[in-house]
Amino acid sequence: MARLKDKYLALKSELQADLGIKNPMQTPQLDKIVISVGAGFAMKDNKLIQNIEDTITAIAGQKASTVIAKKSVAGFKVREGMPVGIRVTLRGEKMYDFFDRLVSIALPRVKDFRGVPRNGFDGRGNYNFGLQEQLIFTEVNYDSIMQIHGMNITVVTTAQTDKASFALLEKMGMPFSKGSK
């Protein structure tokens, strides 16, 4: 079992008490983590798209998929059927493994890191934040990178409020920046 899942099970009763939840089944938990890269800059370069897909697959530990444009948008020079991004959705053990690597290894490697922003909550208990480059993950081989790119990470929880989601993520080890929420 994943180390972070064990940690969650150990702090579940404490989290339940902190949030004043009577039913233990209503205690918030991680549902899924979505890693996505908007690759509009690489639409015409299939090798670059494949390289980004391979990088995200290595980071996630699960096969990433290419997102295809559903509509043509002349302003963005996008045609229907062109690749516009890469994404992968993690659940279960792989989700806990990724989250553990993210908070304990990858985020501390960010230069001048002062914590992830506290304003990434969406009002429904989910948290979004972006990373500037993929090189903070130890799984990425620097020599195989064709271009440095960022990524968006969405942490979906079963929490109904931002307060409950913040409490869950903070107890799970998410390094939030110091400052007012």
C-alpha positions as CSV (number, residue, x, y, z in Angstrom):
1,M,0.0,0.0,0.0
2,A,1.2,3.5,-0.7
3,R,2.9,5.4,2.1
4,L,0.6,8.4,1.7
5,K,-2.5,6.3,1.8
6,D,-1.4,4.9,5.1
7,K,-0.8,8.5,6.3
8,Y,-4.3,9.4,5.2
9,L,-5.9,6.5,7.0
10,A,-4.0,7.4,10.2
11,L,-5.1,11.1,10.1
12,K,-8.7,10.4,8.9
13,S,-10.2,10.6,12.4
14,E,-8.3,13.7,13.2
15,L,-9.5,15.4,10.1
16,Q,-13.0,14.3,10.8
17,A,-12.8,15.9,14.3
18,D,-11.2,19.1,13.0
19,L,-14.0,19.6,10.4
20,G,-16.8,18.6,12.8
21,I,-18.0,15.8,10.6
22,K,-20.3,13.2,12.3
23,N,-20.4,10.6,9.6
24,P,-16.9,9.1,8.9
25,M,-17.9,8.4,5.3
26,Q,-18.2,12.2,4.7
27,T,-14.5,12.7,5.6
28,P,-12.9,14.2,2.5
29,Q,-10.3,12.2,0.6
30,L,-8.4,12.3,-2.7
31,D,-10.5,11.3,-5.6
32,K,-8.2,11.7,-8.6
33,I,-5.3,13.8,-9.9
34,V,-5.2,15.1,-13.5
35,I,-2.0,16.2,-15.1
36,S,-2.4,18.1,-18.3
37,V,-0.1,20.0,-20.7
38,G,-1.5,22.5,-23.2
39,A,0.7,21.7,-26.2
40,G,-0.6,24.3,-28.7
41,F,2.9,25.4,-29.4
42,A,3.7,21.9,-30.7
43,M,0.6,21.3,-32.9
44,K,2.5,20.8,-36.1
45,D,5.5,18.9,-34.6
46,N,4.5,15.2,-34.0
47,K,7.9,14.4,-32.6
48,L,7.5,17.1,-29.9
49,I,4.0,16.0,-29.1
50,Q,5.3,12.4,-28.7
51,N,8.2,13.6,-26.5
52,I,5.8,15.5,-24.2
53,E,3.5,12.5,-24.0
54,D,6.5,10.3,-23.1
55,T,7.6,12.8,-20.5
56,I,4.2,13.0,-18.8
57,T,3.9,9.2,-19.0
58,A,7.2,8.9,-17.1
59,I,6.2,11.4,-14.5
60,A,2.7,9.9,-13.9
61,G,3.7,6.2,-14.2
62,Q,0.7,5.7,-16.4
63,K,0.2,6.1,-20.2
64,A,-0.7,9.7,-21.1
65,S,-3.1,10.4,-23.9
66,T,-3.1,13.1,-26.6
67,V,-6.0,15.6,-26.6
68,I,-7.4,16.2,-30.1
69,A,-9.1,19.5,-31.1
70,K,-12.9,19.0,-31.6
71,K,-13.4,22.2,-33.5
72,S,-11.5,24.4,-35.8
73,V,-10.6,27.8,-34.3
74,A,-9.1,30.2,-36.9
75,G,-7.8,32.7,-34.3
76,F,-5.6,30.0,-32.7
77,K,-4.7,28.4,-36.1
78,V,-6.2,25.2,-34.9
79,R,-7.9,22.7,-37.2
80,E,-10.3,19.9,-36.1
81,G,-8.3,16.8,-35.4
82,M,-5.0,18.5,-34.5
83,P,-3.3,17.5,-31.3
84,V,-3.6,20.4,-28.7
85,G,-2.6,18.8,-25.4
86,I,-1.6,15.8,-23.3
87,R,-3.3,14.6,-20.2
88,V,-3.4,11.7,-17.8
89,T,-5.8,10.9,-14.9
90,L,-4.5,9.1,-11.9
91,R,-6.6,7.2,-9.4
92,G,-6.0,4.7,-6.6
93,E,-2.5,3.6,-5.8
94,K,-0.9,5.5,-8.7
95,M,-2.6,8.7,-7.5
96,Y,-1.2,8.3,-4.0
97,D,2.3,7.4,-5.3
98,F,2.3,10.5,-7.6
99,F,1.1,12.8,-4.8
100,D,3.7,11.5,-2.5
101,R,6.5,12.1,-5.0
102,L,5.1,15.5,-5.8
103,V,5.0,16.9,-2.2
104,S,8.2,15.1,-0.9
105,I,10.6,15.1,-3.9
106,A,9.5,17.3,-6.8
107,L,8.1,20.5,-5.2
108,P,11.1,21.0,-2.8
109,R,13.4,20.9,-6.0
110,V,11.7,24.1,-7.4
111,K,14.1,27.0,-7.2
112,D,13.1,29.7,-4.7
113,F,10.1,27.6,-3.7
114,R,7.9,29.2,-1.1
115,G,4.9,26.9,-1.3
116,V,2.1,26.4,-3.7
117,P,-0.5,29.3,-3.9
118,R,-3.5,29.1,-1.6
119,N,-5.8,30.6,-4.2
120,G,-6.0,27.6,-6.5
121,F,-9.3,26.3,-5.1
122,D,-12.4,26.3,-7.3
123,G,-15.2,26.6,-4.7
124,R,-16.1,22.9,-4.9
125,G,-13.2,21.4,-3.0
126,N,-10.8,20.9,-6.0
127,Y,-7.3,22.4,-6.2
128,N,-5.4,23.5,-9.3
129,F,-1.8,24.7,-9.7
130,G,0.7,25.0,-12.4
131,L,4.4,24.0,-12.6
132,Q,6.8,25.9,-14.9
133,E,8.9,23.0,-16.0
134,Q,9.0,19.2,-16.0
135,L,12.6,18.9,-14.9
136,I,11.7,19.0,-11.2
137,F,10.6,15.4,-11.4
138,T,13.4,12.8,-11.0
139,E,11.8,10.5,-13.6
140,V,12.6,13.0,-16.4
141,N,15.9,12.4,-18.2
142,Y,17.3,15.9,-19.1
143,D,18.9,14.6,-22.3
144,S,15.7,13.2,-23.7
145,I,13.8,16.6,-23.4
146,M,13.2,18.4,-26.7
147,Q,11.6,21.5,-25.1
148,I,10.9,22.6,-21.6
149,H,7.2,22.9,-20.9
150,G,5.0,23.4,-17.9
151,M,2.0,21.5,-16.7
152,N,-1.2,21.9,-14.8
153,I,-2.0,19.6,-11.9
154,T,-5.6,19.3,-10.7
155,V,-6.2,17.5,-7.4
156,V,-9.9,16.4,-7.2
157,T,-11.2,15.7,-3.7
158,T,-14.5,14.5,-2.3
159,A,-14.6,17.6,-0.1
160,Q,-17.6,19.9,-0.7
161,T,-15.9,23.1,0.4
162,D,-12.5,24.7,-0.1
163,K,-11.9,24.8,3.7
164,A,-12.3,21.0,3.9
165,S,-10.2,20.5,0.9
166,F,-7.5,22.8,2.2
167,A,-7.4,21.0,5.6
168,L,-7.1,17.6,3.8
169,L,-4.3,18.7,1.5
170,E,-2.4,20.5,4.3
171,K,-2.6,17.4,6.5
172,M,-1.4,15.2,3.5
173,G,1.7,17.4,3.3
174,M,0.9,19.9,0.5
175,P,3.3,22.8,1.1
176,F,1.1,25.8,0.9
177,S,2.6,29.3,0.9
178,K,2.6,31.3,4.0
179,G,0.0,34.0,4.0
180,S,-3.7,34.5,4.3
181,K,-6.1,32.1,2.6
